[in-house]
Amino acid sequence: MEVIKTVERMQAFSLKNRAQDKSIGFVPTMGALHQGHLELVKQAVGENDTVVCSIFVNPIQFNNLNDLKKYPRTLDKDLQLLSSVGCNTVFAPDVDEMYPEPVTKTYDFGMLDKVMEGRYRSGHFNGVAIVVKKLFDFVLPHSAYFGQKDFQQLAIIRELVKMENLDLNIVACPTIREADGLAMSSRNVRLTEEQRQHAPLIYRALKKASELYKTKPVQEVRDFVADTINQNPQMRLEYFEICHSRSLQFIGKSKPEEPVVACIAVHMGEVRLIDNIFLKL
């Protein structure tokens, strides 16, 4: 497995593979890899001639500098994991390589980045869009793989591809969960033992919400999840919203015929966890 540190080498690698008519699958990550990331890589390996995984902790998407400082960095372990699942190439640039000049680019995603994560993390999705566009330009993939756990991010990236008119297939992959239902996340390692025991309540609340949605009013579903989370002393609900899966706009009292998505963000001490589930009538 080759580890590439510079943009010049990354582009040369990709152009060579494209010249040989080899399909390139791409999995962008910030490292601290877990089984969820590896499932993305496995799917990419099964569908492409060569697979690139990037490892880059993107500073401009963090609103909280303390969160950036504490984000786990485990490059040696990550490389071993990627090698074990057949990844061909890792792109692991440093910050100066990715941002040789000050960042001034801004994107207008309409209402997509104004709700939920966008409401509580101002500028976050602009930072995500900037780094993802750079990575697409450097890796030149045919397909890029993203987990559905970050559902709003997935919607933003799809819109980015459309706005930039990129010839690129965005592949959405199911959320990978622990045996107790907790969505896998690099942040989970920061939970205390007691917090980790309580964390699966998030998914249990979402599953119950999916049952209630079939027969109960929308507000009753919202109230149930809010009460369930806030009654747990280990948790503080930041938001729980039920929205249209494409526009991410919140649904009203009437329920649309098509599936909608319920998204949640919960604070457990200094750790912030997100999750989502589709709701169907």
N, C-alpha and C positions, 0 to 999 in steps of 0.2 A: 504494500500500500504506500502510495506516494503522498508526502505532506508538502504542500505548496504554501509559501509565505508571501509571495509577491503577486501583484496584479498582472504584471507582464508575463510571468510564467503561467499563471492561471489561464489567461486568454490564449496563450500559445498552445497550451495543452488542449483546450476546448476546440480551437480552430483546427488543430491537427485531427482530432477525432471527427469533427464535422466533415472535414475534407475526405475522410475515409468512410463517410456515410454511416457513422456510428451514432446511435441515439444516446443522448446524455440525460440522465435523471439527476435531479438536484434536491437535496434535503438541507435547507438552511436551519442552523441551530445556534444557540448561545452556549453550547457545551453543557457540562453537568448532566451527561446523558443518562437516560433511564430506558426502561423497556418500551415506553411509548415512542421515543425517538427511533429505537432499533426496529420497531415494526414499520415505521416509515421507510427506513433504509431497506428493509427486506422487500417491501413492495416495489421500491424503485429498482432494486437488483433484479427482481423477477420480470420487470417490464422494459428494461433498457440494456444497451450494450455496455455502457459504462456509467458509474454512479459517483457523483461528487457530493460530499457533505461538508458544509462550512461550519466552522466553530469561531464565533466572534461575539463577544459581549459588547453590544452596541450602546455606547454611552448616551447617545442623543435620544434614546427612547425611554430613559429613566427620568421620572419627575423627582424622585427622592434620591439624593446623592448617597445617603446611607444605605439604601436598598442596592444601589450599584456597587458600593464598596463590599457589601456582604454577599453579593451574588456568588455562588460557589464556582470555583475554577479548578477543573480536574482534568487537564489536557492529557496527561499520560494515560490515565484510566480510560478516558474517552477514546483515545486512539486504539487501545486494546479492544474495546467493545466494538468499534467500527470494523476493525480487521476481522473480528470473529463472525460478522454477518455479511462479509463479502464486499464491503465498500472499497472501491478502487482508489479513490483520491480524496484527500482532505485539504480544504482551503482554510488556512488558519492565519490570517493576516493580523498585524498589530494595528492599533488605532491610527498611527501616522500613515500607514499604508492605505487605509480606507478613507481617511480624511486628511489629505495633504494640505487642504485649504479650508478656511472657515465655511461652515454650512449656511447657505442662505436660501436654499430651495424651500418652497412651501407648496403644498397640494391643497386643492379644494375638493373635498369628498362630499360636499353638500351636507345632508343630515346623517350620513353613515357614521361619521366620527364625532357627532355631537351628543350622542346618547351613551348611556352605560359607561363603558371604559373611557370613552372620550370625555364624558362629563366630569369624571373624577380624576382623569389623568391628562390634563391639558397638554397638547403637543405630542403626546405619546405616539399617536398613529402617524403623525407627520415624520417622526423619527423612524418608525417602522418602515414607512413607504420609501424614505430616502435610502435606507440601508438595503432594503430588498431590491430596489431598482438598481443600485450599484452592483449587488451580487448577481443579479440577472445579467447585467452588462459584462461582468467579468467571467462568469461561468458559462454563459451562453447555452442554457439548457433547452431541451425540447419539452421536458415536463418537470414541474416542481411540486413537491409533496408537502402538505401541511395537515396538521391534526385538527379535528373539529372541536377539540376542547377550547381553543382560542377562536370561537365562532365569529366574533366581530372582526378580528384580525383577518380571518379568511375572506370575509365579505369585502374588507378594505383592499386586500391584495387582488381579488378578482376585479374590483373597480380600477385599481392601478393598471392592471394588464390591459383593460379596455381603454383607459385614458391615454396610455402610452402606445397603444396599437401594437402590442408585442405579440409575436407569433410564438405563443407559449401555452401549454396545457397545464392548468392548475388542477391538481388531484387532491381531493379532500379525503382524509382517512379517519376512520372512527376513533373516538377517544379510547385509550387503553387505561384500564382500571386495575387497582389492587384487588385482592381477593375479597376485601370488605367493601368494595365499591368506590373508594376514594380515587378520583382521577389522578393519574400519575403526573407529577410535576417536579421540576428541579427544586422548587421551593419546599417540597415536603420534608426534605432532610433538615430543615430549620425548625420544624415543629418539635416541641418538647414531647417527652413520652406521654404525658397526660393529654396534651393537645392532639397528639396522633390518635389516641384512643377515641376522642370525641369527633374527629374530623369526618368520619364516614356519615355522620348525621346529614351532611350537606346533600349527598347523593340520595339518601333515604327520603329526605324532604322533597327532592325533585321527583323521585319515583311516585311518591304519594300525590304530588301535584298533578302528575300525568293521569292518575286515576280520577282525581277530583274533577279535572278539566272536562271530562266526558259528561258529567251530570250537574256540576255546580256552577254558579255564576263566576265570571272572571275575577271579580273583586274578592270573592270568598277564597279562591285559590291563592291569590296574592297574600291575603291576610293569614292563611294557614302557614305558608312558608315563612313569612315574617315572624309570626309568633313562635314557630318551631325553632327557628335559629336564635332569636333574641332571648328565648327562655333558657338557653344554654349559657352558663356563666363563662364558658371558654370562648364564646363567639360574639361577634358584632356584625350584623348585616349591613353591608354598604348599599346594595341594591338587589332587588329581584324584579325582573321585568319579563313580560310575555309580549313577543313582538313578531312581526311578519319576517319570514326567513330571508327575504331578498332586500327589502328596504330597511329593515330593523326598526321600523316605526311601531310604537306600541299599539296593541289592539284595544278596542273599546269594549263596550258591554257585549256587542254581538260578536260571535265567533265565526271566523272565516272557514270555508269548507276545506281549504288546503291546510296541511300541517303548519304549526307555528313553533317558534323556539322560545323556551324559557331559559333566561340567563341569570346567573347569580354571582355575586362577589361577597366574600366573607372574610373578615379580619379575625385572626387568632393570634393574639399578642402582636408581634411585629411582622407576622407572616400574613400575606393576603392571598387567598385561594379563589379561583374562579371555576365555574363548571356550567354545563347547560344540558338540556334535554329537549327532544322534540315532543310536542303535544299534538294529539290527534283526537278528533271527535269519534 
